[in-house]
């Protein structure tokens, strides 16, 4: 895989042509934890460079005589934070631009995309045109077995057919054979069935204290067990009967200021914005302060002080930060993926080690692999041969890693990145 560096210096007319281009422009300008400059941010605005490169590559491929669905790249995949739905002025304008510019790759004279009511985009949608399709949805890594709640917009564009919604959505029925409907009266009132779970004789509830339905309390469908947030007074309820039966007022289950063998907590440190506080298990992020986690053993009989303490985020009764190895596992990377030892940057400077801070930052900016493995497997099924791809804003090579697992070594032809340490990781793992 060739590392081409800064995307603003890449020409789609001369870059190796590929079947698919995958990338998510840096999210800092779109994240709710940032200044919300949207596509005006010099980092998030690199999305327009992605559009430019794809247009140039398709123009160059068409000049060779290819037409219709055979013009490459046929597919584009875009990834970003859900904050992209609401950024821009007016609200939601940035995502409208993303959709409009993507559609105009296939249909330059397509009419503009209108803003939805109050700028509130649905969590999933799709568009069709003459020989093209676009679909997007929000995927949450926790539903692919990842022990963190990491929601990301996933957009697939098929510039040569109508495969985009078939890739992102799973049909429950077909014309003349509709999926069975639900039975009336079976659900618990207010959606409370998703907020309460019984295990081991104790009831664990994720509730919001003194918050009504409009504040996203019980029955707030997008959340599985609503979590502590910055907007409302929140509480964790006592299920063990150590106190007044209502509120656990401290971190520990026995109301003492310590961690016990049955306390389960997840906290984030040093976060400037509220976005991280809305997540069930604060997600890995690019602020470099990684989550602090306390793991509950609760009657397991295991010794929390044994030598392989890396397994236990609570060590000797004290909470500690996740290690870079644990962050790699949270994101789905092979153990030691970012531990590359001494490395040399683009200016020839030798770095004697892969520092923890560099690894934390790179992992926080990267993707959680399992949900993307599902998406790319469905995309690659559109081909009856190994397909090729280019990876933009590549980070530590998550998309190339998945792509080459599906299509074989060397199927990712080139990548673009400007951060020094992530580039060093990809050069070690994929060559230059």
N, C-alpha and C positions, 0 to 999 in steps of 0.2 A: 504494500500500500504506500503510495507516494504522499508525503505531507507537503501540500502546496502553500501552507501558511495563510496569510491574511486574505480573506475573501474579496476585499476591495481591489486586490491586485490580480485576481483570477479572471481570465477571459474564457467565457463559455465556447468561443469559436476555436480555441486551441486546446482546451482541457480534454482529456480522454473522455469519449462519449460513454454513457452508462444507461442502463435500463431504468434506474430509480435514483432519485436524489432525496436524501433524508437529512433533516436538521430542524433544530428549534433555536431560533435566535436567542441570545442571552436574555434572561427573564427579568433582570433588575428593574427595567423601566415599566414592567407590567405588573410586578408583584405588589400585593397589598401592603407588604412590609417596607416597600421602598417609597420614593418620592412621587411615583405615579406619573412620570413624564411620558409614558407610553411609547409609541413608535417615534416620538421626537427624541427619545433617549438615544445617544450615539451607539449604545450596545443593542438594545431591542430593535432599533431602526435598521439593523443589518438584515432584517427580513427582506427589505427591498433589494438588497444585493443578491439574496437567494433567488428572488424572482428574476432579476436581470440575468444571472448565470444560466438559469434554466431556459429562458427565452433564447439566449444566444446559442446554447447548445442545440436546441431544437431547430433553430434556423440553419445552423451549420449541417445538421444531419439531413434536413430536408433538401439541401443543395446537392447531396449525394444521390438523390433520386427517390428517397423514401417518402411514403405518403401515409396519411391516415394513422391507424393504430401502430404502424411500424416506425413512426418517427420517435426518436429517443431524446430525452428520457420520457417514458410513457407515464411513470408514476412519480408523484411528489408526496412525501410524508412530512408533516409539520407537527412539532411538539412544543407546548408551552404551558405556563401556569394558568389556572382558571381566572386569575386576575385580568387576563387579556380580554375577558368578556365585558369588563366594566371600565377599562381604561380609555382615555381619549376625551375629547371635548367636541360634541356632547358625549355623554356617557355611552360607552359601547362602540364609539367610532372606530377605535383601533381594530377591533375584530371585524367590523364591516369592511375595512380596508383590506384586511387579510383575505377575506372571502372574495372580494371584488377583484383584487389583483391576481389571485389564483385562478379564478374563472377566466380572466382575460388572457391567460397564457394560451388556453385552448380556443377561446372565442374573443378576439380583440375588440369587437364591436358590441359585446354583450352589454345590456342595460345595467345601470347601477343597482347595487343591492340596498334596499331600504333598511333603515334602522328599525328594530322591533320596538314595540310599545315601551316607553320609559327606558329604552336602551338595555332591556333585559333579554339576553339571548337564551334560547332553550339549551338544555344540557346536551342535546343531540339533534341533528338535522341532516338533510342531504339535498343536493341540487342535481338536476339532469340537464343536458343540452344535446345538441347534435353531435353525437360521437364522444361525449365526455361526461364525467360525473365527479361530484365532490361530496364527501361525507365527513362528519366529525362527531365525536362524542367525548365525554369525560370518563376516563378510566381511573380507577383507584387501585393502587398496587396491593392493598390489603386483601383484595378478593382473589389474588393470585398467590396467596401464601406468604406475602411479604409482611413481616411484623412491624409495619409502620403504615400510617395512613398518608398516602402520597397521591393526591389527585392531580391529573394532568389532562389538558386538552390534547386529543389525538385526532389529527386531520389527515385524511387520505384523498389525494386527487388522482383520478385516472383520466389522462388527457387523450386516451385512445379507446375508450369504451365505457361501459356502465358497471364496472367492477367495484367501484369505491364503497357503496353501501353494502355490497355482498362481503367485502373484507371486514368491515367494522361491525356489522350487525348480524345477529343470528336469527334466522327465521323461525317462528313458532308455528307457522302455517303457510299455506300456499293457496292460490286461487282455486276455489272449489273444495278445499280441504283446510278450513280455518282451524286455528288452535282452539281448544276447549276453553270456555270462560270459567271464571271462578264461581263458587257456590255462595249464595247470599248468606250473610249472617255468621260466617266462620271466623272473621277477623276480630281481634280484640279492639275495643273502642280506642280511638285516638292514636292508633299505631303504637300503643304501649308495649306490644309484644317484641319490638325491636330494641327496647331500652332496658329490659329486665331479663336476667338469666339466672337460673338456679344451678349451683354447683357445690357438691360436697356438703349439702345441708345449709349453706349460707346463701343469701340472696344478694347479688351485686347489682346495683342500679346506677345508671348514668343519668342523673337528673339535673335540672337547673332550678336553683332555689329562688322562690318568689319571682318567677318569670312566667308570663302567660304564653299562649300559643303563638301570638304575633312576634314574640321575642325569640322564637325558635326553641321552645321548650319541649315537653313530652309530645311525641307525635310529629316532630320535625323530620319529615321523610328523608331528606338528603343525609342526615346524620345517623349513624348507628351509635346509640347512647350519646346524646349531646354532651359536650365537654366543657371544661372551664373556659370562660371567655372574658374579654375585657369589658363587655357592655353591661353585664348584669352581675348582681351579687350571686355567687355560686356556692354550692356546698356539696360535699360528699357525705352520704348518709351511712350511719353506723348500722352494720348488719350483725354485729357480734354481741351487742348488749352490754358493752363495757361502761357506757355512760348513760345519757338520758334517753337513749334509743332513737335519737334523731340525727344529730350532727357530729361527725368526727371533726373536732375543731383544730387538730394538729395533723402533722404528717403521719404519725403512727396510729395504728389501730387501737392501741390501749390509751390514747390521749396523752401520751408522754412524748417529749420532743426527741424521739429516736426511731430507728427503723427496727421492726420486730420480724419474726420469722413468718408472719402472715400479712405483712404490709405490702401492698402493691401500688406503687406510685410511678408516675412519669412526669418529669418536669423539664422545662427548657431554661437555659441560662443565657443572659446577655442579649435577649431579643429586643430589638427596637420597635418592632411592629406587632400588631395584634394577629396577623395571619397565622403565625406559628401556634398561638394559643387556641386556635379553633381546631387544631388537628388532634385526632385521637392518636396518641403517641406522637409527640412532635417530630416532624419529618427532618431528615438530614437537610441542611440548608447551606447557603453560601456565606453565612455570617461568621463562619469558622468556629463559633461556640457550639459544640455538639451537645445533644441532649444528655441529661443525667437521668439514669434509670435505676429504680429499685425493683428487684425481682422477688416475688413472694415464694418462699419454699413451702410454707404452711403444712406442717405435718408430713412432709415427704420422707423424713428420716435421713435425708442426705446431709452430709457435713458441709456447711457453707464456708469452711475455712480450709478445705483441702487444697492441694497444690495447684490444681487446674482451675484457679480462681477466675480465670478469664471468662469462664462460663457464667459466673455470678456477678452481676452488676452491683450487688451488695456484698461487700467484703469486710469481715470483722465488724459487722453492724454499721458500716459507713457506706454512704452512697458515693459512687465515683462516676466519672465520664466514661462513655464508650471509647474503646480503643479503635485505632484505624482498621484493624483486622475485623472487628465487629461491624464497623460501618461498611466495609466491603461486603460482608455477609448480608447485611441489611439491604444492600442494593442488588445483591445477587451475583456479584463478581467472584471469580476464583480467589481463594485465599492468597494474599500477598500480591494482588494485581498491581497495586500502586507502590509496592516496596521494591524499587528498582535499584537501590543502592546508589553509588556515585553516578552523577549524570552531568552532561555538558549542555549549557543553553546555547541559543543561536548566536550569541556574541563570543562564544568560546570560553566562557567562564565555567570552571569546574565547581560543582557542588558535591561536597564529600559524602552527603547522605540524602536520603529521601525523608525530609523532616515531617514530623507529625502534622504541623500546621499546613504544609503544602498538600499532604494527603487528605486531610479533613476538607480543605477548600475544594479540591478536585472532586472528591466523592460527593460533597454537598451540591455541587453544580451538575452532577451526572444524573443519569436516568436509573430508575429501578428496572432491572432487566426482565423479570417474568411477564408482566403484561405486554411488553413490546415483543417478546418472543412469540406470543400468541398472535399479535397483529402481523408481524413479518412472515410468519409461517403461512398465514392465509393469503398474504400478498404474493409470496413466492409460488403458491399453488397455481397462480395464473400463467405460469410458464411451464413448459414441458422440457426445460433445459436449465442448467445453472444460469442464474441471472447476475448482472453486475450492478454495483451501486457506488455512489459517492456520498461521503458523510460530511456535512457542513457543521461548523461550530462544534467540532468533534469531541471536545473534552478528552476523556481517558479511553475513548474507543468502544463505548457500549454498543452502538449500532453496528460497527464493523465486526465486533465479536459475535453478535447474534447472526448477522448476515453470513459470515463465513462458516458458522456452524450449519447453516441451511444449504449453502451453495458451494462450499468447499474453499480451501485456502486460495487467496489471491483474487477472490471475487469482488472484494472491495478495492476499487482501482485507485482512488485518491481521497484525501481528506483535507479539511481546512480548519485551522485553529491558530490562535495568536498567543494563548497563555503558554508560558515556557514549560512549566512542569507537566501539564497534560500532554503537550507535544512530545516530551521526552518519554512519557509512558507509552504512547502509541508507537514511537520509533523502536522501543525495546520489544513490545509485544507483536508488532506487525512488520518491522523493518522500515526502511525509508524509501 
